[in-house]
Amino acid sequence: MPGNKLYFITDAHLGADDDSLQREKELCLLLDRMQTDAAMVVFLGDMFDFWFTYKYVVPKGYTRLLGRMAQLSDTGVELHFFVGNHDMWMFDYLKQEMAITMHNEPDTLEFDGKRFLIGHGDGLGHLDKRYDCLRRIFRSPINQRLFSILPEWMTFGLATGWSRNSRKGHIKKNPHIFEYQGDDREGIVIYCRQRLLNEPFDYCVFGHRHTPLVREIVADNGNRSTYVNVGDWLLHRNYAVYSNGTMECIDLRTC
């Protein structure tokens, strides 16, 4: 029977770096524990460093994680997946196989009488015009169709190489890229404050920034919310859990 807790996990980037398999095994141990008391589990995107759903082919690997996700779904746990900038081409695979509710943009969920604004976080706040342009290109149905014509050995080789080099380039250019930049320089916070002008949220929960953080944010009209960045499963071992009116961001390395 499903439990009474709401869990959030983000940015595992499985397939990236040499310790991907170890990260996946540790993540599956956590999901096993969640199965005992979870009512809902929300995956905030970039769980895979790259994914593209072909009509008859799925990416090699990740059988442990996919199996645990299916098991959670089969036992009645409600699952949501917010696609990230690395796994935006999930399409309907998880929905068909595991009845997971897919989200392509930030969305609102209600749990235990609380309102949650939830998303991955890429492209919010529009602070990077170059990325805004790339995001439109990547999400274009026409471009996705053209990309699907290429053989998988070519598309995965291109994508994984680009991802790896891009991550190294960003870190080299700005070694502090994953540190909190301040309310007026964090695109996700800017977006959340704008949404708070028109509707209330108890919590705003996102990933993408690889920066575990829980802090209060305030919109210009005085509306307040608790902003939670869950962190990641690449540089950290973080997840967030909401239960009985309390939100915690937990690092398994310190438990």
Backbone as CSV, one residue per row, in Angstrom:
resi,resn,N_x,N_y,N_z,CA_x,CA_y,CA_z,C_x,C_y,C_z
1,MET,0.845,-1.201,0.000,0.000,0.000,0.000,0.884,1.256,0.000
2,PRO,0.495,2.276,-0.805,1.262,3.529,-0.801,1.303,4.167,0.572
3,GLY,2.382,4.893,0.841,2.543,5.557,2.122,2.000,6.970,2.110
4,ASN,2.656,7.864,2.858,2.138,9.225,2.997,3.195,10.296,2.738
5,LYS,4.295,9.944,2.085,5.370,10.905,1.858,5.514,11.238,0.369
6,LEU,5.998,12.458,0.119,6.268,12.938,-1.231,7.783,13.096,-1.391
7,TYR,8.342,12.400,-2.379,9.791,12.418,-2.596,10.128,13.120,-3.912
8,PHE,11.315,13.753,-3.931,11.834,14.394,-5.141,13.270,13.922,-5.383
9,ILE,13.568,13.572,-6.631,14.919,13.185,-7.043,15.234,13.884,-8.357
10,THR,16.491,14.270,-8.556,16.827,14.986,-9.785,18.278,14.770,-10.185
11,ASP,18.537,14.990,-11.452,19.884,15.136,-12.006,20.837,14.001,-11.637
12,ALA,20.433,12.775,-11.953,21.342,11.644,-11.770,22.344,11.551,-12.918
13,HIS,21.962,12.042,-14.091,22.837,12.039,-15.268,23.457,10.659,-15.495
14,LEU,22.612,9.641,-15.440,23.117,8.290,-15.680,23.646,8.184,-17.113
15,GLY,24.789,7.559,-17.244,25.473,7.482,-18.514,26.638,8.434,-18.607
16,ALA,26.704,9.387,-17.675,27.814,10.336,-17.637,28.858,9.872,-16.627
17,ASP,30.117,9.962,-17.003,31.241,9.673,-16.127,31.345,8.178,-15.807
18,ASP,32.452,7.804,-15.214,32.759,6.391,-15.001,31.993,5.761,-13.849
19,ASP,31.436,6.577,-12.949,30.744,6.007,-11.795,29.231,5.931,-12.001
20,SER,28.788,5.977,-13.240,27.346,5.962,-13.530,26.665,4.728,-12.957
21,LEU,27.273,3.564,-13.141,26.650,2.336,-12.657,26.554,2.342,-11.142
22,GLN,27.566,2.839,-10.455,27.527,2.908,-8.999,26.441,3.872,-8.539
23,ARG,26.308,5.010,-9.228,25.242,5.952,-8.884,23.878,5.312,-9.054
24,GLU,23.726,4.566,-10.126,22.447,3.911,-10.376,22.123,2.907,-9.276
25,LYS,23.114,2.127,-8.848,22.872,1.147,-7.787,22.476,1.832,-6.478
26,GLU,23.161,2.926,-6.146,22.835,3.660,-4.919,21.447,4.281,-5.016
27,LEU,21.112,4.786,-6.189,19.793,5.368,-6.388,18.702,4.315,-6.234
28,CYS,18.953,3.119,-6.729,17.957,2.051,-6.620,17.747,1.627,-5.170
29,LEU,18.803,1.644,-4.367,18.652,1.343,-2.942,17.737,2.370,-2.277
30,LEU,17.882,3.635,-2.673,17.011,4.674,-2.131,15.560,4.444,-2.552
31,LEU,15.345,4.103,-3.810,13.976,3.848,-4.285,13.359,2.654,-3.570
32,ASP,14.176,1.674,-3.235,13.668,0.533,-2.468,13.139,0.993,-1.111
33,ARG,13.852,1.922,-0.477,13.404,2.440,0.816,12.147,3.296,0.649
34,MET,12.092,4.048,-0.433,10.926,4.898,-0.679,9.653,4.076,-0.841
35,GLN,9.793,2.883,-1.369,8.618,2.060,-1.630,7.848,1.745,-0.356
36,THR,8.504,1.819,0.792,7.845,1.484,2.050,6.931,2.595,2.559
37,ASP,7.169,3.870,2.137,6.363,4.963,2.704,6.024,6.070,1.717
38,ALA,6.261,5.873,0.423,6.002,6.918,-0.570,4.567,6.859,-1.073
39,ALA,3.930,8.017,-1.120,2.657,8.150,-1.813,2.895,8.662,-3.229
40,MET,3.940,9.484,-3.385,4.260,10.064,-4.681,5.771,10.262,-4.780
41,VAL,6.325,9.956,-5.952,7.733,10.217,-6.234,7.804,11.061,-7.498
42,VAL,8.537,12.166,-7.418,8.665,13.083,-8.545,10.124,13.104,-9.004
43,PHE,10.337,12.748,-10.253,11.663,12.830,-10.863,11.738,14.172,-11.600
44,LEU,12.725,14.984,-11.249,12.784,16.361,-11.737,13.639,16.534,-12.994
45,GLY,13.956,15.447,-13.671,14.636,15.563,-14.949,16.131,15.350,-14.893
46,ASP,16.711,15.190,-16.084,18.137,14.864,-16.234,18.511,13.624,-15.430
47,MET,17.581,12.704,-15.322,17.910,11.436,-14.697,18.885,10.660,-15.584
48,PHE,18.839,10.953,-16.879,19.752,10.346,-17.841,20.554,11.463,-18.499
49,ASP,21.814,11.202,-18.786,22.630,12.233,-19.412,22.212,12.458,-20.852
50,PHE,21.606,11.457,-21.460,20.963,11.629,-22.765,19.970,10.509,-22.956
51,TRP,18.853,10.858,-23.586,17.843,9.863,-23.910,17.136,10.306,-25.181
52,PHE,16.914,9.363,-26.051,16.059,9.610,-27.216,15.233,8.366,-27.454
53,THR,13.928,8.534,-27.499,13.028,7.404,-27.671,12.779,7.175,-29.158
54,TYR,13.367,6.127,-29.690,13.051,5.698,-31.043,11.780,4.849,-31.016
55,LYS,11.216,4.616,-32.194,9.948,3.890,-32.259,10.091,2.469,-31.747
56,TYR,11.210,1.799,-32.067,11.376,0.391,-31.697,12.603,0.142,-30.834
57,VAL,13.318,1.188,-30.442,14.585,1.014,-29.734,14.606,1.904,-28.498
58,VAL,15.114,1.382,-27.382,15.327,2.183,-26.182,16.820,2.183,-25.866
59,PRO,17.315,3.186,-25.165,18.749,3.257,-24.879,19.247,2.059,-24.087
60,LYS,20.472,1.677,-24.358,21.119,0.577,-23.662,21.380,0.953,-22.204
61,GLY,21.166,0.004,-21.298,21.464,0.236,-19.890,20.272,0.720,-19.093
62,TYR,20.547,1.129,-17.856,19.559,1.715,-16.931,18.463,0.729,-16.531
63,THR,18.716,-0.579,-16.687,17.678,-1.560,-16.393,17.319,-1.582,-14.912
64,ARG,18.284,-1.307,-14.050,17.997,-1.303,-12.610,17.020,-0.183,-12.261
65,LEU,17.324,1.024,-12.740,16.457,2.158,-12.423,15.079,1.995,-13.041
66,LEU,15.027,1.617,-14.296,13.731,1.469,-14.960,12.895,0.398,-14.281
67,GLY,13.542,-0.676,-13.840,12.815,-1.724,-13.136,12.242,-1.240,-11.811
68,ARG,13.035,-0.445,-11.067,12.541,0.087,-9.793,11.382,1.056,-10.021
69,MET,11.472,1.872,-11.058,10.380,2.806,-11.354,9.101,2.037,-11.681
70,ALA,9.227,0.978,-12.479,8.056,0.158,-12.810,7.482,-0.497,-11.561
71,GLN,8.353,-0.949,-10.672,7.896,-1.597,-9.448,7.138,-0.619,-8.560
72,LEU,7.645,0.616,-8.434,6.939,1.636,-7.661,5.552,1.887,-8.234
73,SER,5.496,2.018,-9.551,4.210,2.253,-10.202,3.250,1.096,-9.982
74,ASP,3.747,-0.111,-10.099,2.896,-1.291,-9.951,2.342,-1.443,-8.537
75,THR,3.059,-0.905,-7.538,2.584,-1.015,-6.156,1.673,0.145,-5.763
76,GLY,1.357,1.037,-6.715,0.395,2.101,-6.448,0.980,3.453,-6.105
77,VAL,2.307,3.603,-6.160,2.924,4.900,-5.907,2.727,5.783,-7.143
78,GLU,2.274,6.999,-6.933,2.063,7.930,-8.042,3.408,8.513,-8.476
79,LEU,3.710,8.408,-9.771,4.996,8.857,-10.287,4.824,9.995,-11.287
80,HIS,5.715,10.982,-11.194,5.744,12.096,-12.140,7.174,12.263,-12.631
81,PHE,7.309,12.648,-13.904,8.627,12.880,-14.499,8.589,14.204,-15.248
82,PHE,9.420,15.158,-14.784,9.565,16.448,-15.452,10.834,16.385,-16.300
83,VAL,10.688,16.452,-17.612,11.846,16.269,-18.470,12.831,17.418,-18.293
84,GLY,14.127,17.088,-18.360,15.168,18.091,-18.241,15.763,18.428,-19.591
85,ASN,16.841,19.171,-19.586,17.481,19.535,-20.841,18.323,18.400,-21.410
86,HIS,18.604,17.355,-20.612,19.355,16.215,-21.123,18.444,15.055,-21.523
87,ASP,17.236,14.994,-20.992,16.328,13.893,-21.334,14.966,14.409,-21.803
88,MET,15.007,15.526,-22.540,13.754,16.132,-23.002,13.058,15.275,-24.056
89,TRP,13.787,14.325,-24.653,13.208,13.504,-25.709,12.759,12.148,-25.174
90,MET,12.195,12.155,-23.970,11.628,10.924,-23.422,10.354,10.529,-24.158
91,PHE,9.595,11.547,-24.606,8.319,11.325,-25.282,7.389,10.494,-24.396
92,ASP,6.786,9.440,-24.924,5.744,8.729,-24.162,6.192,7.352,-23.667
93,TYR,7.508,7.081,-23.690,7.972,5.737,-23.313,7.613,5.393,-21.870
94,LEU,7.956,6.282,-20.931,7.677,6.005,-19.521,6.173,5.993,-19.244
95,LYS,5.440,6.825,-19.942,3.982,6.850,-19.762,3.366,5.522,-20.188
96,GLN,3.799,5.002,-21.325,3.225,3.757,-21.828,3.653,2.553,-20.996
97,GLU,4.923,2.529,-20.581,5.448,1.353,-19.906,5.116,1.324,-18.418
98,MET,5.027,2.518,-17.791,4.935,2.560,-16.333,3.838,3.480,-15.810
99,ALA,3.016,4.005,-16.702,1.933,4.909,-16.305,2.449,6.138,-15.549
100,ILE,3.670,6.586,-15.910,4.234,7.783,-15.291,3.662,9.016,-15.965
101,THR,3.238,9.997,-15.176,2.752,11.253,-15.734,3.939,12.106,-16.157
102,MET,3.976,12.470,-17.445,5.093,13.227,-17.993,4.746,14.719,-18.036
103,HIS,5.756,15.554,-17.754,5.599,17.008,-17.788,6.746,17.604,-18.604
104,ASN,6.405,18.390,-19.608,7.415,19.039,-20.433,7.757,20.443,-19.969
105,GLU,6.952,21.001,-19.098,7.160,22.344,-18.565,6.820,22.335,-17.071
106,PRO,7.221,23.370,-16.324,6.822,23.440,-14.909,5.311,23.314,-14.753
107,ASP,4.910,22.679,-13.679,3.491,22.419,-13.452,3.203,22.499,-11.960
108,THR,1.932,22.539,-11.635,1.481,22.620,-10.250,0.908,21.280,-9.802
109,LEU,1.356,20.797,-8.657,0.794,19.600,-8.052,0.338,19.933,-6.638
110,GLU,-0.701,19.257,-6.186,-1.184,19.435,-4.823,-0.974,18.139,-4.053
111,PHE,-0.534,18.312,-2.815,-0.264,17.157,-1.960,-0.440,17.578,-0.516
112,ASP,-1.228,16.819,0.225,-1.421,17.088,1.650,-1.916,18.518,1.889
113,GLY,-2.742,19.018,0.987,-3.295,20.360,1.140,-2.334,21.477,0.793
114,LYS,-1.155,21.160,0.292,-0.148,22.153,-0.085,-0.038,22.228,-1.608
115,ARG,0.328,23.434,-2.082,0.514,23.631,-3.521,2.005,23.697,-3.835
116,PHE,2.411,22.885,-4.801,3.810,22.797,-5.203,3.947,23.256,-6.647
117,LEU,4.834,24.205,-6.890,5.246,24.557,-8.242,6.514,23.765,-8.527
118,ILE,6.473,22.928,-9.556,7.535,21.936,-9.767,8.016,21.982,-11.209
119,GLY,9.312,21.791,-11.395,9.859,21.704,-12.741,11.315,21.299,-12.691
120,HIS,11.908,21.130,-13.881,13.347,20.858,-13.922,14.124,22.144,-13.653
121,GLY,13.892,23.172,-14.478,14.512,24.466,-14.196,15.300,25.084,-15.327
122,ASP,15.564,24.339,-16.388,16.379,24.903,-17.468,15.587,25.950,-18.247
123,GLY,16.266,27.014,-18.645,15.666,28.048,-19.477,14.750,29.008,-18.761
124,LEU,14.565,28.861,-17.475,13.662,29.749,-16.746,14.365,31.066,-16.424
125,GLY,13.592,32.139,-16.425,14.161,33.456,-16.152,14.767,34.113,-17.371
126,HIS,15.037,33.316,-18.426,15.556,33.826,-19.705,16.799,34.689,-19.520
127,LEU,17.736,34.208,-18.724,18.986,34.933,-18.513,20.023,34.603,-19.586
128,ASP,19.820,33.503,-20.318,20.769,33.073,-21.337,20.030,32.979,-22.671
129,LYS,20.121,34.017,-23.488,19.393,34.064,-24.756,19.877,32.986,-25.721
130,ARG,21.179,32.670,-25.659,21.709,31.623,-26.534,21.066,30.278,-26.203
131,TYR,20.937,29.985,-24.909,20.308,28.720,-24.542,18.818,28.724,-24.893
132,ASP,18.150,29.871,-24.738,16.741,29.954,-25.123,16.555,29.547,-26.582
133,CYS,17.481,29.977,-27.434,17.411,29.641,-28.856,17.646,28.150,-29.067
134,LEU,18.670,27.599,-28.394,18.951,26.172,-28.513,17.773,25.326,-28.021
135,ARG,17.147,25.775,-26.954,16.024,25.024,-26.382,14.861,24.942,-27.378
136,ARG,14.599,26.052,-28.066,13.536,26.042,-29.072,13.881,25.099,-30.221
137,ILE,15.156,25.074,-30.606,15.585,24.169,-31.675,15.421,22.718,-31.250
138,PHE,15.874,22.386,-30.043,15.813,21.006,-29.566,14.381,20.526,-29.366
139,ARG,13.487,21.437,-29.020,12.102,21.038,-28.732,11.193,21.140,-29.950
140,SER,11.732,21.535,-31.074,10.938,21.625,-32.295,10.549,20.224,-32.774
141,PRO,9.252,19.952,-32.958,8.829,18.629,-33.449,9.460,18.273,-34.793
142,ILE,9.670,19.265,-35.639,10.278,19.005,-36.943,11.722,18.532,-36.758
143,ASN,12.475,19.243,-35.906,13.863,18.854,-35.668,13.967,17.497,-34.979
144,GLN,13.037,17.226,-34.093,13.026,15.924,-33.439,12.777,14.803,-34.452
145,ARG,11.881,15.060,-35.386,11.601,14.073,-36.423,12.822,13.841,-37.301
146,LEU,13.487,14.909,-37.675,14.692,14.789,-38.494,15.790,14.040,-37.740
147,PHE,15.923,14.330,-36.435,16.936,13.673,-35.618,16.686,12.174,-35.537
148,SER,15.419,11.788,-35.497,15.067,10.370,-35.361,15.427,9.565,-36.595
149,ILE,15.638,10.247,-37.725,16.012,9.538,-38.954,17.447,9.039,-38.875
150,LEU,18.286,9.741,-38.114,19.683,9.342,-37.986,19.788,8.036,-37.192
151,PRO,20.778,7.191,-37.479,20.942,5.948,-36.720,21.337,6.242,-35.284
152,GLU,20.938,5.339,-34.381,21.165,5.592,-32.952,22.640,5.670,-32.592
153,TRP,23.513,4.929,-33.283,24.941,4.995,-32.960,25.490,6.393,-33.226
154,MET,24.914,7.081,-34.198,25.372,8.428,-34.517,24.795,9.449,-33.547
155,THR,23.481,9.374,-33.268,22.838,10.366,-32.412,23.358,10.294,-30.980
156,PHE,23.530,9.071,-30.468,24.016,8.948,-29.092,25.476,9.352,-28.991
157,GLY,26.263,9.061,-30.017,27.651,9.491,-30.004,27.780,11.004,-30.011
158,LEU,26.999,11.657,-30.846,27.016,13.119,-30.914,26.554,13.728,-29.596
159,ALA,25.430,13.228,-29.083,24.823,13.838,-27.900,25.671,13.652,-26.654
160,THR,26.183,12.444,-26.429,26.964,12.208,-25.217,28.284,12.970,-25.251
161,GLY,28.884,13.051,-26.437,30.117,13.823,-26.557,29.887,15.295,-26.304
162,TRP,28.803,15.830,-26.844,28.462,17.237,-26.645,28.190,17.505,-25.166
163,SER,27.445,16.620,-24.542,27.101,16.804,-23.136,28.347,16.834,-22.262
164,ARG,29.238,15.871,-22.490,30.453,15.790,-21.687,31.333,17.026,-21.875
165,ASN,31.542,17.431,-23.114,32.398,18.591,-23.385,31.766,19.882,-22.901
166,SER,30.441,19.981,-23.009,29.750,21.182,-22.560,29.865,21.347,-21.053
167,ARG,29.693,20.233,-20.301,29.781,20.307,-18.849,31.192,20.709,-18.408
168,LYS,32.202,20.109,-19.031,33.578,20.459,-18.689,33.883,21.909,-19.048
169,GLY,33.347,22.372,-20.190,33.592,23.740,-20.616,32.972,24.750,-19.681
170,HIS,31.750,24.485,-19.221,31.074,25.401,-18.291,31.827,25.484,-16.973
171,ILE,32.281,24.342,-16.469,32.993,24.331,-15.191,34.342,25.047,-15.319
172,LYS,35.031,24.835,-16.445,36.321,25.495,-16.658,36.153,27.000,-16.772
173,LYS,35.081,27.430,-17.454,34.821,28.849,-17.631,34.420,29.516,-16.332
174,ASN,33.642,28.802,-15.517,33.160,29.355,-14.248,33.188,28.246,-13.198
175,PRO,34.302,28.132,-12.444,34.409,27.063,-11.427,33.328,27.139,-10.357
176,HIS,32.690,28.280,-10.215,31.654,28.459,-9.189,30.247,28.376,-9.777
177,ILE,30.134,27.752,-10.938,28.862,27.747,-11.651,27.734,27.104,-10.848
178,PHE,28.062,26.136,-9.992,27.027,25.432,-9.251,26.743,26.062,-7.881
179,GLU,27.357,27.186,-7.578,27.065,27.896,-6.340,25.879,28.836,-6.544
180,TYR,25.143,29.089,-5.475,23.985,29.969,-5.564,24.449,31.378,-5.912
181,GLN,23.826,31.968,-6.936,24.289,33.241,-7.468,23.551,34.456,-6.896
182,GLY,22.509,34.228,-6.100,21.710,35.336,-5.573,20.357,35.391,-6.253
183,ASP,19.353,35.883,-5.552,17.975,35.864,-6.041,17.811,36.499,-7.413
184,ASP,18.540,37.576,-7.698,18.368,38.302,-8.950,19.207,37.729,-10.090
185,ARG,19.984,36.678,-9.814,20.820,36.077,-10.853,20.540,34.587,-11.036
186,GLU,19.522,34.106,-10.334,19.098,32.714,-10.469,17.811,32.667,-11.283
187,GLY,17.897,32.106,-12.498,16.742,32.092,-13.378,15.522,31.412,-12.781
188,ILE,15.733,30.329,-12.050,14.593,29.618,-11.455,13.907,30.488,-10.415
189,VAL,14.683,31.181,-9.592,14.106,32.039,-8.553,13.357,33.199,-9.195
190,ILE,13.912,33.772,-10.244,13.228,34.859,-10.954,11.879,34.373,-11.480
191,TYR,11.877,33.185,-12.069,10.639,32.602,-12.588,9.624,32.368,-11.468
192,CYS,10.066,31.792,-10.359,9.158,31.501,-9.247,8.560,32.783,-8.671
193,ARG,9.360,33.798,-8.533,8.847,35.070,-8.008,7.822,35.682,-8.953
194,GLN,8.021,35.517,-10.247,7.042,36.008,-11.210,5.737,35.234,-11.107
195,ARG,5.825,33.926,-10.942,4.602,33.115,-10.793,3.869,33.457,-9.505
196,LEU,4.621,33.783,-8.463,4.006,34.122,-7.174,3.211,35.426,-7.233
197,LEU,3.451,36.232,-8.231,2.685,37.472,-8.364,1.216,37.192,-8.657
198,ASN,0.938,36.037,-9.266,-0.416,35.732,-9.716,-1.095,34.602,-8.972
199,GLU,-0.326,33.777,-8.276,-0.929,32.656,-7.563,-0.006,32.200,-6.438
200,PRO,-0.579,31.688,-5.362,0.232,31.274,-4.214,0.766,29.849,-4.371
201,PHE,1.954,29.630,-3.859,2.541,28.290,-3.780,3.195,28.138,-2.416
202,ASP,2.981,26.992,-1.815,3.660,26.725,-0.550,5.125,26.388,-0.774
203,TYR,5.382,25.655,-1.865,6.752,25.238,-2.174,7.004,25.368,-3.676
204,CYS,8.215,25.771,-4.026,8.689,25.767,-5.408,9.885,24.812,-5.444
205,VAL,9.740,23.692,-6.142,10.737,22.622,-6.079,11.301,22.366,-7.475
206,PHE,12.629,22.496,-7.596,13.284,22.372,-8.890,14.613,21.641,-8.754
207,GLY,15.197,21.322,-9.903,16.526,20.730,-9.970,17.422,21.592,-10.833
208,HIS,18.170,20.964,-11.741,18.975,21.621,-12.774,20.224,22.316,-12.269
209,ARG,20.164,22.979,-11.127,21.277,23.807,-10.665,22.343,23.009,-9.916
210,HIS,22.051,21.758,-9.600,23.022,20.909,-8.894,23.447,21.538,-7.563
211,THR,22.570,22.369,-7.001,22.889,23.106,-5.779,21.816,22.850,-4.734
212,PRO,22.024,21.939,-3.787,21.002,21.699,-2.764,20.764,22.943,-1.928
213,LEU,19.497,23.321,-1.808,19.185,24.598,-1.163,17.730,24.623,-0.731
214,VAL,17.483,25.171,0.454,16.126,25.448,0.933,16.142,26.860,1.483
215,ARG,15.317,27.760,0.907,15.296,29.140,1.363,13.938,29.770,1.039
216,GLU,13.602,30.812,1.740,12.366,31.536,1.473,12.595,32.538,0.348
217,ILE,11.621,32.636,-0.557,11.660,33.657,-1.589,10.405,34.519,-1.467
218,VAL,10.527,35.785,-1.858,9.440,36.744,-1.703,9.218,37.463,-3.025
219,ALA,7.979,37.474,-3.519,7.639,38.198,-4.735,7.450,39.679,-4.416
220,ASP,7.389,40.506,-5.446,7.260,41.953,-5.246,5.949,42.333,-4.572
221,ASN,4.924,41.474,-4.676,3.651,41.772,-4.008,3.589,41.223,-2.586
222,GLY,4.683,40.670,-2.110,4.743,40.164,-0.740,4.442,38.692,-0.589
223,ASN,3.978,38.026,-1.649,3.718,36.584,-1.567,5.020,35.828,-1.316
224,ARG,4.958,34.865,-0.419,6.147,34.127,-0.017,5.991,32.641,-0.317
225,SER,7.121,31.997,-0.534,7.123,30.558,-0.751,8.475,30.013,-0.325
226,THR,8.516,28.712,-0.089,9.785,28.051,0.197,10.340,27.479,-1.095
227,TYR,11.518,27.979,-1.502,12.184,27.488,-2.699,13.125,26.354,-2.308
228,VAL,12.976,25.233,-3.003,13.807,24.065,-2.746,14.499,23.668,-4.042
229,ASN,15.828,23.671,-4.034,16.555,23.016,-5.119,17.095,21.705,-4.557
230,VAL,16.675,20.618,-5.172,16.927,19.302,-4.602,18.407,18.921,-4.667
231,GLY,19.163,19.573,-5.556,20.579,19.241,-5.685,20.798,18.324,-6.866
232,ASP,21.415,17.183,-6.651,21.615,16.238,-7.737,22.067,14.889,-7.206
233,TRP,22.274,13.968,-8.144,22.802,12.646,-7.824,24.111,12.423,-8.580
234,LEU,24.709,13.538,-9.043,25.961,13.478,-9.783,27.114,13.970,-8.923
235,LEU,26.996,15.196,-8.407,28.022,15.759,-7.534,27.723,15.465,-6.069
236,HIS,26.437,15.292,-5.766,26.002,15.005,-4.400,25.226,13.691,-4.403
237,ARG,24.570,13.400,-3.322,23.623,12.286,-3.261,22.386,12.809,-2.532
238,ASN,21.720,13.774,-3.163,20.627,14.479,-2.521,19.258,14.008,-2.993
239,TYR,18.314,14.092,-2.103,16.904,13.980,-2.447,16.126,14.830,-1.461
240,ALA,14.867,15.128,-1.777,14.021,15.908,-0.878,12.788,15.092,-0.538
241,VAL,12.266,15.320,0.667,11.076,14.604,1.098,10.170,15.562,1.853
242,TYR,8.878,15.513,1.523,7.862,16.281,2.237,6.987,15.309,3.016
243,SER,6.782,15.636,4.294,5.942,14.794,5.142,5.415,15.600,6.311
244,ASN,4.108,15.531,6.525,3.485,16.161,7.692,3.851,17.638,7.836
245,GLY,3.803,18.373,6.718,4.028,19.802,6.757,5.482,20.230,6.786
246,THR,6.398,19.301,6.632,7.829,19.619,6.694,8.535,19.141,5.439
247,MET,9.398,20.008,4.882,10.211,19.663,3.730,11.669,19.563,4.158
248,GLU,12.325,18.477,3.782,13.743,18.287,4.083,14.505,17.980,2.803
249,CYS,15.698,18.526,2.705,16.620,18.170,1.631,17.751,17.372,2.273
250,ILE,17.911,16.132,1.870,18.781,15.188,2.567,19.937,14.771,1.656
251,ASP,21.149,14.782,2.213,22.334,14.290,1.518,22.699,12.952,2.143
252,LEU,22.611,11.878,1.378,22.859,10.541,1.910,24.294,10.360,2.383
253,ARG,25.212,11.177,1.890,26.606,11.047,2.285,26.825,11.444,3.737
254,THR,25.878,12.202,4.305,26.022,12.656,5.688,25.112,11.878,6.634
255,CYS,24.342,10.941,6.074,23.406,10.183,6.927,24.133,9.043,7.644
